[in-house]
Amino acid sequence: MPRTRAAWKGTTERMSDDRPLLPPRPTDEPESPLRGDDGMTPWALSPSSNAAEGTEAAGGGRADPAAFVAPPVPDAGPAPITVNRPEFFVNHADKIINETRKQGILEGPTRPRHRIKQEPIVREGQWAETWQQALDPAGVRPQKHVVIIVAPRAYGSTTLALHLLARHTDEDTDIVKLDADWKTPKVGRLPAEERHAYQVDLKDPDHDRISADFLTMLEEHAGLLEKLGSYLVLNVAKDLWTDHYVPVQSGIHVVHLNEPPPAQSVVEARLRARKAPGLIAYLHSVDKTKASLSRLDAVEAVRTADSIVLAWREHERLTGSSFPMDVPSSWSALDAGLAERITSALSDWRDKLDILFGETVSAHGGKDTSLPLEDRCLLLALAVRQSAPMPEVAKAARDLQYIISTDAADGSGFASTTSAAFASRGLRRRVVDAGAGVGTHDEVVFDQPGYGRAVLTYVWDNYEVMREPLLKWLVSGDGGNETNEHVVDAIAALTLRHGNIDHLVQLGSPTYPVKKELLSALLVQAVQDEHIGRQVWSILYSWASVKERATTVVTACRQVLNTPDVTSSQARMAMVRLRRAANSAHESAWTEALKAFVEQAQHPAGVARLITEVRAWQQSGRSRGAGTAAFLALMSVPGTTTPWLLSDEVPSDVDVKRALQDLLGDFATAPDTINRLTTWISQSATDPETYARVRDGLLPVLRGQKIFKASVSLMQALEHVSVDGETSAANDFWDRLVDPRVRTVIRLNRDPA
């Protein structure tokens, strides 16, 4: 579709540099008619261009005539124009097109090249083959300007892509990891700037399935990237790649990664990167029958390295000793206790758990090696809490057993009897048999984080009927902050384990009385998961308009926005969901959104986001919603004695007077607005010049029949604000707002009550 003249006008206003479209005209040269009668540029793109997708750049395959003649847009203005010095037109037309494409395209953080190179990577086996296949025959540059890497999830293909771009593109090329914030893949939303290397993950089954049409358009996009000296690597999950055919001669190169990197090598590389090469000897000393690394994928291998470091730090804490690991360790210097702890941390415990959760069998001496139901519940309680007072662990175990037994009895109640429980082993003996220790003050310590995680995943994977009771039990706890942290980690490890969001959606249903703080903390973890993060953002969007979950969405988005390393894409997605919650007409959601916006108003990036919300509000004409909350938040922007909204820093397209009048005229927002105006005036009252500026800026706002009541309320609130030590601000505003002829008839009520 040809680009409209209005679109061209908007484009020229957004040009990234200040150079004129054409070189300065000599004084003796007549001015060329560069614009039509309506003042807009009347040229058209090539018929093959697509404004929606933005994959074509003007000027492709053009000759080099003395003058460039552009045909007129049909029914769009005067006759063709003649442009002297066409090379200037061509260069700027390309810039205009690229600038136009910036609206709505994917964004993401720029990754420093040196940081990527510092991160460990293992290129062995099939990884080395795939790496070589992705490069040109000389091994210098990527094979094509668009490379698609197809790999199973958790195989580390994203790491491979980023390292490929960091090591085989020019030093002046910016590496950008894009966030695929789209409903379906569209080439028109892919950025195309000079000397950029883009990487994007396509792993969401609902939003990232690519089509043949997408690949066709991607071939054209590859040509544009080649012209700009840029690259794009798409990492596609294997289950989303339906054997698409890509011609060899196209601008796209496809490689398949069918194996993760060797787990042993990944773990060793991670230990070196964490300045702990001395732990590698301990890794080699691990009993291979108890802990095998051969079955681990790339993600699990990274977690294994972290578990080894955690075991080392924990051993130092418990023994009070120091074990320097910044240099390689010799076999003779290995600490037996640390070696045992690392072996324990790396074990998957499945053999032992098969016994504990097996059939009831009497071992030698008459002891039953299989745990009874109550002890299985106790073990799960220990696995989640790690360390807690014994009564709390006992209650948690009883709660889980009650949930299980109630479900089994169809709601008839707890199945076991007091006599049966009293006839079994005592709690202390059961705790010890489950693998925990008991202190002198009945403090239970289950100092085996790796074992605890293995217990939870073992039950989750082997007892499907236990998944729903387990979730109900986990979200029903009422422990303190430390317990909640363990609970959030446990729920996240289980619900995100298989790369889907079914159980997360289940937690948001009314049948699960999840605390808002717990669910929002879980959602914050989930949106940062590279495999299901996009799907979780979709959940937040749908929940934002649901009364029971809107405040949870606001809390989660608020935490995301307050994350120090939040990306522009994550911030945008969080703001969209905050807007939806604030516009949902649920009072509690609007109030919580206002709190989130006030936090954003405390720093420049947040102020820019709020200004966007105010613009959208004033253009839409909504009576109340995200825009009103955003404007109220902007009233608290920190600054000097002059309120920020009355300063010259406010964009000209934000109508402050109209916004204040709208807020004061609405009985729902008037009290908040009056409180903030009172603060403005109180802060400025210490400086006569500033006070006069604030007062004179507010007087036109306060005149009007619709806001008379609000104006009177404001003046009542200003009764105790002194301007010059004698006159109150209330009297000053009253004298300037109220006509002298009616002052004797209508008097200011000094008592706000």
C-alpha positions, 0 to 999 in steps of 0.5 A: 500500500502506498504511503500517505502524504500524512504519514510522510509528513509525520516521518519528516518530523521524526528525522533523527538528524537536523540536516536539511533534506536537500543541500542549501540552495545557492542565492542565484538558484530559484527555489524548487517546489518541494511541497504541494499546495497542502505543504506536504511532500507529494512523492510516492514509494515504489509500488513494491514497497509495503508500509506495514511491513517496512521491508523495502528501502527506497532507491533500490536498483536506481540509475544515476541520472543528472536529475531524479524525477519522482512520479506524483501520488494519484489524486494527491497534488501537483505535477512531478517534481525535479530534484537536483543532486539526487544522491541527497534525496536518496540518502535521506529517503532511506533515512526517512523510511528507516525512521518510519519503521521505528514505530511499533518495532521490537525493542530490547537491551543492548548487550555489551560485546565484551561482557558477552565474551567474558561469559563462559561458553563450551564449543565441543561436539555438535556445538562446534559443528553448529558454530562452524555451519553458522559461519561463512566458508572463511569462518569470519562472518555469519553465513547470511545476514539472517540466521535461524538456529533451531534447537530444543528448549534449554539447550543453550542456543541463545548463548550460542547466538549471542557469542556468535554475534559478539565474536563474528561481527565488527566491533562497531556493531551494536548487539541487541537482544530483542524482546518478542513482544508480539501476538504473532511474528511479523517482519514489519516489527523487526528493527533494521538499523545500520551496523546492528546485530539482533537476536530474538528468541521464538519459544512461545507456542501461542505467539511465536509460531512462524509461517511460510509468509513470514519466511518469505517476507524475512527473505526481503528483510535479509536484503535490507539488513545486508544493505545496512551491514546488520545481522539477525539471529532467530532462535526457534524452539524445535517444537515450533519449527514445522519443517519449513522449506528455506531455499539455499539461495535465499538470504536466510541460513538455517542450522539445527542444534540437536545436542546440548553442550557437554554438561561436565565442560559447562560446569567446569567453565562456569566454575572458572568464570566464578573464580572457583577453579579449585572446585573442579577437583571436587567435581571430579571426585564425585561418585559417578554412581551417585551423581551423573552429569551425562543427562543434564541439558545446558540450563541444568548444567548451569544450575549444577555449577551454582549448586556446587558453589552454594555447597562450598559457601554453606560448608564454610559457614557451618564449619567456620573455616575458609577454603580458598578456591581461586586456584586449582586444588590438588587431590591430596588437599581435598576436604572430605566434608566438602567433597561429601557435601558437593556429592550430596548437592549433585545427586538426583537422589532418585535411588533413595527416593525410590525406596522412601516412596516405594512399597511398604517393605520390612528391612533387616531389624523390622524397620520399614524402609518406605515412609508412611503417608504422614512422614511423606508429608513431613519430608515435603514440609522439610523440603520446602522450608529447609529451616523452621521451628518444629511446631511450624513444620509439624503444622505444615505436614498436618495441613498437607496430610489434611488436604490429601486426605480430604480430597481422597475422602471426597470432602468427608474430612481428615481420615486418620485418627488421634490414636493412630497418630499417637501410636506411631513414632514421635515427631523428633524421630520422624524428623531425624529419619527424614534426614533433618536435624533438631536443635536444642530449642526444637529448631528443625534444620534440613540442611540439604537444599539439593535434596529438598529440591529433588524431593519436590520434583520427584513427587511432582513428576511421579505422582500426578494426582499430588500436583493439585493438592501440593499446589493448594498446600504451598499457597495456603501457608502463612509463614513469614517472609523467609518461608514465603521466599522458600515457598515462591522458589518451590512453586516456581520450580514446580509450575515452570518445570515443564515449560508450560503455564497450565498450573500458573493459570490454575493458581489464578483461578478462584479455587486457589486462595493465593495471597496477592503477595505470594502470587505476584512474587511468583509472577515476577519470577515467571516473566523473567523465565526465558522459556515462558516469560512471554506467555506469563505476560499474556496471563497478566494482560488477561488478568488485569481486567479481572476484579479478583486479580487486577491488584495482583497484576499491578503488584507484579508489574510494580515490582518489574518496573522497580527492578534495577535492570528492567529493559525498555520492552519489559517496562512497556509491557508492564505499563500496558498492563498497569493501564489496563488494570487502572482502566478496568473500573475496579477502585482497588486496582486504580488505587494500587496503580496510582501508587505504582505511578507515584513510584515511577514519578521519582525518576526520569524514565518513569516520568517519560512513561507517565507522560505517555499515559497522560497524552493517551488519556487526553486524546481518548477523553476517558473520564477516569483511568490510567491517565488520571492516575498518571497525572496525579503521580506527575504532581508529585515529581520531585523538584524545586519549590516550583512544581514540575508540572508548572515548569518549562520542562513539561511537553507542550502537548500535555494540557496541564490546565485542562487536566487539573480542571478535569480532576477537580471536577470529578468528585472521585479524584478531587480530594487527591488533587486538592491534597497535591495542590495544597502541597504545591502551594505550601512548598512555594510559600517560602519564596514570594516570587515562586509563590506568585508564579504558582498562584497565578498559574493556578488561578485560571484553573480554579475559575469555573462553575463546575469546580467551584466546590473543589476551589472552595475546598482547596481554599479551606485546606490553605487556611494554615498556609502563611504567605508573608507571615500575616496573610494566609494563602486561603485569603489570597486565593479567595480575594483573587478568585471571588468577585468583590460584589459577592464576597459579602454574600458568600463567605469562606467557611474556615472549618473544612469539617 
